[in-house]
Amino acid sequence: MTHLLHEIPHILLHTFTDTLKMLPFLVVVYLLIELIEYKAMDKVRAAISNERLGIVSGAALGLFPQCGFSVAAANLYAERLITAGTLAAVFIATSDEALPIVLANPGSAKWFLPLLAIKFFYAIIVGFIVNFIFCLTKLDHVHIHEIHHNSLHVHENGEHHHCAHCDSGRGIISSALTRSLSIFLFLFVTSFILELVIHGIGEDNLSIVLMIDSPLQPLIASLIGLIPNCAASVVLSELFVAGSLSFGSLAAGLCAGAGVGLLVLFRVNHSYKQNLAILGSIYVLSALLGLVLQLFI
């Protein structure tokens, strides 16, 4: 413990320096995100409500590095405006803040495009699987309605999610800077805590907890991913960058993670059978993906 206390100033400085290097990149990324959200949010919601292309659109939109789409998709599913498969595709593709972190780190940037491709195509596969399961078990009887502008702007049960129509008064630049600073501080705190934990429990004990070098590590990563908070994606990406998590486990954890989307789903959708079926399907299929990737990567 005394040794750890002496290490704190060094850990603090090292963590701050590493995190600071990412700030300019985060600002650029969130400026682009804000611009896209401001210009095309209504078209985005219409795309995932399309009967034929909903799953593909959901997979593509879920890759966008923020949890707003998973929240919107949960609300649209509760309104029966999208299928369970489309919702699952959005959830599988969603990565919250992980993709910018992976891309911004020189040591892990090479995995960015493979991760993006795997999540996109697997989200489509999972979407069709979930639709088939729900149809087979008669858990869902969804009729896709014609979506109009007014019905797309969903704020169910007072749940407010980030969207440009609500936040445009703040200004794109102001909002982007706010989000960049917010994730910067969050990254700094999370990274500092992780460093303390790693130094405190030791690498040997960390290997046991995270099952490092075990082919079953994706099972643990998928459980971490289910935590309904962007902290899960940050922790997973930081562990991957640090070398404590395999690529297969990272993919499994990020596929299982839907940000606060799962939390919103349980709040706004009154069928717990549907909610638990979606939750279970996402965990099992995400863990399965990780286990398969472990064999080849």
FIZATOR-219773 format. One record per residue (C-alpha): x, z, y. Coordinates in Angstrom, 3 decimals. Example, Ala and Ser with C-alpha at 12.3 -4.5 7.8 and 13.67 -1.06 7.14 Angstrom:
REM FIZATOR-219773
- xx  zz  yy
- 12.300  7.800  -4.500;
- 13.670  7.140  -1.060;
This chain:
REM FIZATOR-219773
- xx  zz  yy
- 0.000  0.000  0.000;
- 2.852  0.872  2.404;
- 4.508  -2.455  1.642;
- 1.233  -4.265  2.383;
- 0.878  -2.513  5.755;
- 4.361  -3.657  6.734;
- 3.446  -7.227  5.756;
- 0.275  -7.361  7.901;
- 1.945  -8.554  11.179;
- 3.736  -11.341  9.301;
- 0.573  -12.355  7.437;
- -1.406  -12.281  10.694;
- 1.070  -14.528  12.529;
- 1.446  -16.922  9.592;
- -2.329  -17.244  9.164;
- -2.943  -17.797  12.878;
- -0.231  -20.479  13.099;
- -1.552  -22.381  10.079;
- -5.153  -22.195  11.303;
- -4.271  -23.223  14.851;
- -2.825  -26.504  13.584;
- -6.291  -27.461  12.354;
- -8.136  -26.830  15.633;
- -7.568  -30.262  17.300;
- -8.743  -32.022  14.150;
- -11.837  -29.827  13.904;
- -12.777  -30.619  17.518;
- -12.594  -34.376  16.850;
- -14.615  -34.060  13.639;
- -17.381  -32.013  15.229;
- -17.581  -34.317  18.258;
- -18.319  -37.162  15.848;
- -20.820  -35.026  13.953;
- -22.658  -34.036  17.131;
- -22.803  -37.657  18.294;
- -24.261  -38.850  14.995;
- -26.776  -35.996  14.870;
- -27.903  -36.681  18.422;
- -28.350  -40.415  17.867;
- -29.814  -40.614  14.391;
- -31.361  -37.379  13.096;
- -34.906  -38.775  12.780;
- -33.594  -41.840  10.914;
- -31.655  -39.504  8.634;
- -34.768  -37.596  7.601;
- -36.699  -40.837  7.086;
- -33.924  -42.154  4.822;
- -34.055  -39.252  2.355;
- -37.868  -39.487  2.263;
- -37.714  -43.085  1.036;
- -39.278  -43.346  -2.424;
- -36.735  -45.809  -3.861;
- -33.559  -44.934  -2.007;
- -34.135  -41.217  -1.394;
- -31.613  -39.998  -3.970;
- -28.870  -42.389  -2.838;
- -29.565  -41.621  0.827;
- -29.573  -37.891  0.083;
- -26.211  -38.148  -1.689;
- -24.694  -40.061  1.224;
- -26.086  -37.765  3.910;
- -25.100  -34.637  2.000;
- -21.439  -35.630  2.357;
- -21.725  -35.064  6.087;
- -19.702  -31.847  6.697;
- -22.440  -29.440  7.767;
- -25.307  -27.607  6.063;
- -28.040  -28.931  8.383;
- -29.062  -31.647  5.942;
- -29.414  -29.206  3.043;
- -31.666  -27.033  5.205;
- -33.719  -30.051  6.288;
- -33.972  -31.245  2.668;
- -35.186  -27.816  1.481;
- -37.928  -27.861  4.094;
- -38.908  -31.450  3.278;
- -39.117  -30.564  -0.421;
- -41.339  -27.568  0.345;
- -43.622  -30.004  2.225;
- -43.510  -32.345  -0.822;
- -42.050  -35.116  1.278;
- -39.062  -35.645  -1.038;
- -38.555  -35.261  -4.789;
- -36.647  -32.495  -6.544;
- -34.024  -35.100  -7.475;
- -33.435  -36.044  -3.848;
- -33.125  -32.367  -2.939;
- -30.619  -31.838  -5.769;
- -28.620  -34.886  -4.632;
- -28.334  -33.449  -1.114;
- -27.331  -30.042  -2.494;
- -24.682  -31.490  -4.850;
- -23.161  -33.662  -2.117;
- -23.129  -30.886  0.487;
- -19.741  -29.280  1.132;
- -20.252  -27.386  4.378;
- -16.848  -26.945  6.032;
- -14.713  -27.681  2.964;
- -14.050  -31.384  3.538;
- -12.539  -30.967  7.031;
- -10.338  -28.172  5.666;
- -9.111  -30.254  2.726;
- -8.495  -33.279  4.959;
- -6.762  -31.284  7.690;
- -4.195  -29.787  5.319;
- -1.276  -32.173  4.592;
- -0.827  -30.798  1.080;
- -4.423  -31.429  0.011;
- -5.405  -34.469  2.132;
- -4.689  -36.852  -0.771;
- -7.627  -35.295  -2.661;
- -10.112  -35.956  0.148;
- -11.275  -39.451  -0.886;
- -11.406  -38.697  -4.646;
- -13.453  -35.582  -3.911;
- -15.773  -37.546  -1.628;
- -16.306  -40.277  -4.228;
- -16.889  -37.838  -7.093;
- -19.432  -35.807  -5.138;
- -21.307  -38.916  -3.971;
- -21.683  -40.595  -7.362;
- -22.292  -37.341  -9.220;
- -24.975  -36.365  -6.694;
- -26.816  -39.603  -7.514;
- -26.514  -38.963  -11.262;
- -27.731  -35.369  -10.896;
- -30.607  -36.520  -8.684;
- -31.981  -38.814  -11.385;
- -31.385  -36.188  -14.090;
- -33.318  -33.541  -12.130;
- -36.180  -35.961  -11.424;
- -36.328  -36.733  -15.157;
- -36.305  -33.024  -16.080;
- -39.040  -32.201  -13.563;
- -41.135  -35.133  -14.742;
- -40.647  -34.226  -18.415;
- -41.505  -30.545  -17.896;
- -44.235  -31.316  -15.343;
- -42.659  -28.870  -12.927;
- -43.268  -31.216  -10.044;
- -45.961  -33.637  -8.990;
- -44.600  -35.121  -5.782;
- -46.212  -38.004  -3.979;
- -43.996  -39.540  -1.321;
- -45.936  -39.824  1.910;
- -45.429  -42.114  4.834;
- -43.199  -40.154  7.177;
- -43.804  -40.208  10.891;
- -41.546  -38.925  13.619;
- -43.603  -35.803  14.279;
- -43.805  -34.732  10.642;
- -40.056  -35.052  10.157;
- -39.059  -32.417  12.651;
- -39.620  -29.520  10.271;
- -39.180  -25.859  11.177;
- -40.901  -24.101  8.314;
- -41.689  -20.384  8.541;
- -39.626  -20.053  11.690;
- -36.418  -21.221  9.972;
- -34.404  -22.977  12.626;
- -31.565  -25.247  11.656;
- -29.025  -27.078  13.740;
- -30.415  -30.346  15.043;
- -29.646  -32.438  18.058;
- -33.227  -32.498  19.385;
- -33.208  -28.715  19.682;
- -29.630  -28.324  20.846;
- -29.220  -31.374  23.081;
- -29.662  -29.212  26.177;
- -26.330  -27.572  25.407;
- -24.540  -30.938  25.518;
- -22.656  -32.685  22.754;
- -19.188  -31.617  23.950;
- -20.200  -28.006  24.489;
- -21.845  -27.803  21.075;
- -18.874  -29.446  19.357;
- -16.424  -27.051  21.002;
- -18.600  -24.086  20.088;
- -18.799  -25.150  16.444;
- -15.060  -25.916  16.328;
- -14.127  -22.512  17.730;
- -16.631  -20.828  15.438;
- -15.199  -22.391  12.280;
- -11.655  -21.834  13.603;
- -12.318  -18.090  13.943;
- -14.088  -18.044  10.608;
- -11.184  -19.835  8.941;
- -8.687  -17.475  10.536;
- -10.553  -14.339  9.413;
- -11.259  -15.704  5.924;
- -7.676  -16.884  5.422;
- -6.298  -13.559  6.640;
- -8.545  -11.623  4.250;
- -7.600  -13.916  1.369;
- -3.908  -13.428  2.119;
- -4.388  -9.648  2.166;
- -6.283  -9.777  -1.122;
- -3.617  -11.963  -2.750;
- -0.818  -9.693  -1.529;
- -2.800  -6.575  -2.408;
- -3.863  -7.342  -5.969;
- -0.842  -9.458  -6.831;
- -0.615  -12.981  -8.197;
- -0.847  -11.838  -11.807;
- -4.167  -10.033  -11.266;
- -5.447  -12.935  -9.158;
- -4.703  -15.256  -12.051;
- -6.869  -13.100  -14.305;
- -9.808  -12.945  -11.855;
- -9.781  -16.682  -11.077;
- -8.842  -17.661  -14.636;
- -5.912  -19.710  -13.308;
- -4.701  -22.294  -15.859;
- -7.849  -21.671  -17.902;
- -10.065  -24.678  -18.748;
- -13.044  -22.411  -18.043;
- -12.147  -21.802  -14.380;
- -14.955  -24.157  -13.161;
- -17.494  -21.623  -14.460;
- -16.192  -19.049  -11.969;
- -15.841  -21.590  -9.155;
- -19.445  -22.738  -9.628;
- -20.650  -19.153  -9.293;
- -18.690  -18.776  -6.060;
- -20.196  -22.033  -4.831;
- -23.731  -20.710  -5.280;
- -23.160  -18.082  -2.572;
- -25.595  -19.213  0.174;
- -23.111  -19.223  3.013;
- -20.403  -21.546  4.332;
- -17.938  -18.781  3.447;
- -18.079  -19.986  -0.160;
- -16.867  -23.500  0.674;
- -14.163  -22.104  2.960;
- -12.919  -19.714  0.264;
- -12.928  -22.461  -2.392;
- -11.036  -24.914  -0.200;
- -8.528  -22.258  0.885;
- -7.901  -21.264  -2.743;
- -7.424  -24.931  -3.649;
- -4.974  -25.487  -0.790;
- -3.089  -22.349  -1.887;
- -2.829  -23.699  -5.437;
- -4.989  -20.995  -7.033;
- -7.852  -23.371  -7.842;
- -7.689  -26.627  -9.782;
- -9.230  -29.851  -8.469;
- -11.888  -29.725  -11.188;
- -12.809  -26.191  -10.170;
- -12.919  -27.176  -6.492;
- -15.265  -30.059  -7.299;
- -17.451  -27.775  -9.432;
- -17.641  -25.085  -6.763;
- -18.414  -27.502  -3.948;
- -21.055  -29.315  -5.991;
- -22.756  -25.987  -6.722;
- -22.569  -24.962  -3.067;
- -25.399  -26.069  -0.785;
- -24.644  -23.772  2.126;
- -27.748  -21.943  3.268;
- -29.899  -24.699  1.776;
- -30.601  -22.713  -1.399;
- -31.495  -19.642  0.630;
- -33.951  -21.665  2.706;
- -35.421  -23.227  -0.444;
- -36.311  -19.817  -1.884;
- -37.805  -18.849  1.462;
- -39.979  -21.878  2.136;
- -40.886  -23.124  -1.348;
- -43.390  -20.817  -3.046;
- -42.814  -22.001  -6.621;
- -40.050  -19.828  -8.052;
- -40.130  -21.845  -11.273;
- -39.138  -24.933  -9.318;
- -36.541  -23.038  -7.299;
- -34.935  -21.476  -10.367;
- -34.995  -24.802  -12.212;
- -33.178  -26.481  -9.313;
- -30.716  -23.592  -9.052;
- -30.036  -23.592  -12.796;
- -29.649  -27.366  -12.969;
- -27.176  -27.394  -10.082;
- -25.062  -24.613  -11.583;
- -24.964  -26.038  -15.120;
- -24.321  -29.632  -14.046;
- -21.692  -28.590  -11.475;
- -19.846  -26.465  -14.016;
- -20.067  -29.319  -16.529;
- -18.502  -31.707  -14.019;
- -15.643  -29.271  -13.427;
- -15.035  -28.814  -17.147;
- -14.880  -32.590  -17.655;
- -12.524  -33.079  -14.701;
- -10.255  -30.362  -16.120;
- -9.651  -32.610  -19.121;
- -8.482  -35.592  -17.087;
- -6.976  -34.262  -13.834;
